Amino acid sequence: MSYTKKLDHKAKMVTEEIIKEIYNKCDWALDDDAFQNLEGNTFNEAHSYLMANVARLIANKLNVTTNKYYNE
């Protein structure tokens, strides 16, 4: 396996762990008095919105150009 392929594989593994961590941090962030009354679909929508915003802000901090139509 080439060096680049090894790095790509490691990046995918790290990505899965980072997504789990972001998920947990977003759960923690929504465990606030302002969000205590959210239930079911409303909570899921708020959680998804927060995760997407966090991911976008991370990409911006890293100066990464994202394209939602590009998928590996």
Rosetta blueprint (number, residue, H / E / L):
1 M L
2 S L
3 Y H
4 T H
5 K H
6 K H
7 L H
8 D H
9 H H
10 K H
11 A H
12 K H
13 M H
14 V H
15 T H
16 E H
17 E H
18 I H
19 I H
20 K H
21 E H
22 I H
23 Y H
24 N H
25 K H
26 C H
27 D H
28 W H
29 A H
30 L L
31 D L
32 D L
33 D H
34 A H
35 F H
36 Q L
37 N L
38 L L
39 E L
40 G H
41 N H
42 T H
43 F H
44 N H
45 E H
46 A H
47 H H
48 S H
49 Y H
50 L H
51 M H
52 A H
53 N H
54 V H
55 A H
56 R H
57 L H
58 I H
59 A H
60 N H
61 K H
62 L L
63 N L
64 V L
65 T L
66 T L
67 N L
68 K L
69 Y L
70 Y L
71 N L
72 E L
